[in-house]
């Protein structure tokens, strides 16, 4: 098993999610401390259902 991860500033990731059409419902940011040298952010986001597709949100 393998995976990739990237360290992006939380603000940049939030902006990218918004530009891609996602709505951010919650954001949790852990600030650096003596053990952690960078911010860790978790996002809960969803993409609204398009009314153009004949569906309601």
Secondary structure as GFF3:
##gff-version 3
##sequence-region A 1 57
A	DSSP	alpha_helix	10	19	.	.	.	ID=ss1
A	DSSP	beta_strand	22	30	.	.	.	ID=ss2
A	DSSP	beta_strand	40	47	.	.	.	ID=ss3
A	DSSP	three_ten_helix	51	53	.	.	.	ID=ss4
###
